[in-house]
Amino acid sequence: ANIEREISTLLERFGFSANAAKAYLSLVNSNPATGYEVSKYSAIPRSAIYGTLTRMEKMGIVIRSEERRVGKECRSR
């Protein structure tokens, strides 16, 4: 967990928000994942995760796909 905090801090230095950094680390560890899964693994509330993932998609950090039966999923680049 300590290494994840260090990586999160570095990502924030590169312009990631705190939530984007947590979401990205979650996707690195569990890729691909649905918004629900990213929310669960990153401890970002579901009410905030979809906005975070949309902003990350616009920045080119994640790719959204609709391949899973469950719904949309995201992949880290």
Salt bridges, closest charged atoms under 4 A:
GLU37 OE1 - ARG68 NH1 2.93
GLU57 OE1 - ARG64 NE 3.10
GLU67 OE1 - ARG75 NH2 3.18
GLU73 OE1 - ARG68 NE 3.31
GLU73 OE2 - ARG75 NH2 3.29
